[in-house]
Amino acid sequence: MNIKKHIPNIITLGNLFCGTVAAILAVRGFFYETAIFVGIGIVLDFLDGFAARLLQVQGELGKQLDSLADMVTSGVVPGIVMLQFMVHSAYYREFGFSSWDSALDIGLGLDNLLSVELLGLLLTLFAGYRLAKFNIDTRQTDSFIGLPTPAMNLFVVSLPMIAGYTKSEFVLNIIHNQFFLIAVTLILSFLMISELPLFSLKFKSAKLKDNLLKYSFILTSVVLLILLKFLAIPLIIILYILLSVFNTVVMKQK
């Protein structure tokens, strides 16, 4: 039995495990713990492809398994998080609760709050469509077309984290605004299936000249994380999109 060829798949199953745990936590509204398991899952998602290339054991099984794991970690989970955070924000605006648990403790029903909030699950539907499209799109070997599901996932799971740790009333009012959350859901859903070219963080070499855009993005992202913490995450995703658009325009002019 060739153990080597199964190593990437084991890592992928680790991603699937983290996504499953994150989904359970998201249903209960444990946003911080959800974000931790999502983060681990996304790291494993990067490592399984890296391991497959390093060990030269890429195969169709690994490709399909990777998509199934991503569908849970970066498809099901962000949809649940958005739905739950919309409900949480409705409680926050109406009753002044700053935590999901405090709302659950007094037994408030969700019957009248699960209408608009179901729009959050659009993220899950569009993530599934994007992942299926990615599997048959031969143009996305060295770059992406449309926003990758992990990027969408990070954007979404960062919102409850920002709301939980910021002291800015201005930021809180935006984060808990229902129209803002609906707009974020619709924009992210559209971006996932759009024809927008986005650069990949895969490195074919370590040369600065060949990877100036990637190094600049990573360095800027690290600085933003140090300065702004959780608030930096959606800003980094926006920066990623803007840099990709800029890069596409420059490449077309050459």
N, C-alpha and C positions, 0 to 999 in steps of 0.2 A: 504494500500500500504506500503510495507516494504522499507523505504528509505535507510536503512543501506546497502542493497545488491546492490544499485545503486551507492554508493559513489566511489568505485574503477573505475567503468565505466565512471563516470563523470570526474575523474582525467585523465583517458585514453583519453577521448574526448578533454581535455585540451592539452594533448600531440599532438593530431591530429591537433588541431587549431594552435598550435605553429609551427608544421611542415608545414602546409599550408601557413602560413604567411612567414616562412623562405624560402619556395620555390619561392614565389613571389619576395621576396627581392633578392634571389640568381639569378633569371632571370635578374634582373636589375643590378647585380654586386655589390650590397651593402653588402660586405662581413662581415663587423663588425656587422651590425644589424642582418644578417643571423646567425652569431655565437651566438649572445645573445639568439635568439629564439630557436636555436638548443639546447643550454645549458639548457634552461628552460624545453624544451620538454624531454630531457634525464632525468632530475631530476624527472619530472612527471612520466616518464616511470618506474623509480625505485619506486616511491611512490605508484603507483597503485597496483603493486604486493605486496608491504609491507602492504598496507591498506586491500587488499583482504585476506592476511594471518592473519592479526590482527583481522579483523572482521569475519573471517572464512566464507567468502562468495565466495570462488573460484568457477568458473563455466566455461563451454565451451564458453558461449557468451563472457565473459571477455577475455578469451584466444585468440579468433579469433579477437576481437576488438583491442586487444593489438598489434597483428601482423599487422593489417591494419594500425594502427597509426604509428608503427615503420617503415612500408614500406614507408610512406611519409616522416617522420622526419629523419630516418636514412637509407633511400633507395633512394628516389627521390632527396632529397636535396643534399646529397654529390655528386651524379652524376652531377647535375647541377652546383654545386660549382666547381668541377674539370673541367668540360667543360669550364665554364666561366673563370676560372683562367688560363687555357691553352691559351685561346684567349687573356686574359689580359697580360699574359707573352709574347706572340708573339708580341703584341703592344709594350711592354716594351723593348724587345730586338731590335725591328726594328726601333722604333720611339723615344724611351727614355721616354715614359710616365710612371709616377709612380702611376697614379691612373686611374681607369676604366672610371670615369666621363670625364677626360680630353680627352680620346680617343673618347668617344661618342660625345663630344662637336663639334669636327670638322667633324663629320659625316663619319668616315671611315667605309666602308662596311665590312661585315663579310663573304661574299661569298667565298673568297679564303682562309679563315682561318677555315672553319668548315668541315674539312676532318679528319685530325688526331685528332683534338679536340673532335670529337664524341666518341673517345675511352673512354673518361671520363664517359660516360653513362654505361660502363661495370659495374661500381660500383652499379648502380641501378639494373641491371639485376641479378648480382650475389647476391645482398642483398635480392632480391625477392626469389631467389632459396633457399638461406640459411634460410629465415624465414619460407618458406613452409616446408623445411626439418626439421627445429626445432620443428614444430607443431606435427610431427608424430614420432619424435625420442624420445623414452622413456629413453634413456641413459643420457639425459641432464637435469635431475631434480636438482642435487646438484652441477653440474659443466657444462662446455661448451665443445663442440667438434667443433672446428673451431672458428675463430674470431667473436665475437658478433658484430652485425651491429652498435650499439652505439659507440664501440671502434673504428671501421673503420671511422665512421662519425666524431668523435672528431679529429682523425688524419688529415682527409681531410680539415675540416673547419679551422684547426689551420694554415694551410700553407699560406693562404692569410694574416692572422693576423701576422704571423712571417715576411712575406715580407713587410707588411705595417709599422711595428714598429722596425725592426732591423736596425742598422746602419752599419752592417758588409757587405762589398762588397762580401766577400767570401760566406757568407750565401745567399745573394741575387742572386748571380750567380748560386748557386745550386738550390734554390727554383724556379727560373724562367727558368731553363734548361728543355727543352721539353722532352729529354730522361729520365731525373729524374722523371718528372711527369708521363710519360708513365709507367716507371718501378714501381712507387708507385701504380698506378692504377692496373697493372697486379698482383703485389704481394699481395695487399690487397684483390683483387677479389679471388685469389687462396686461401688465408688464410681463407676467410669466408666459403668456402665449403670444406676445408681440414678436415682430421681426427685428427687434432692436439688437444690433450686434454688441456684445459685451466681452471684454477681454477675460482670459482665464489666468489663474495664478499658477498654472503649471510652468515649471522652469525647464527648458531644454539645455540651458547652460547657466553658469553663474556670472557671466560677463555683464558688467554694468551697462555697456552700450546696447546690448540686446534686450535688457530688461529694465530700462530706465523708468518706464511707466509703472511697472509692477513694484519696483523698489520704492519709488516715490509714494505710491499708494500705501504700501505697508508701513513706511516710516510715518507718514501723516496719520495713519490710523492709530499707531501706537501712541503718538503724541496726543491725539484727541481722547483716547481712552484714559490716559494719565490725567489729563486736565478735566475732562467732563464725565468720566466714569460711564454709567449706564446711558446717559443722554447722548454719548458719542456714537452708540451703535446705529440708530437710524440715520444719523448724520453721515456715518461711514458708508452706509448702503447708498445714500443719495449721492455722495461723492463718487462712489464706484460707478454709478450710472452716468453721472456728468462727465467723468474722465473717459468713459467708454465712448460716449457721444463725441467728445472732443477728439479722441484718437481716430474714430471713424472718419470724421471730417478731414483731419490732417492726412490720413492715408489716401482718401479719395482725391485730394489736391495734388498728391505726388505723381 
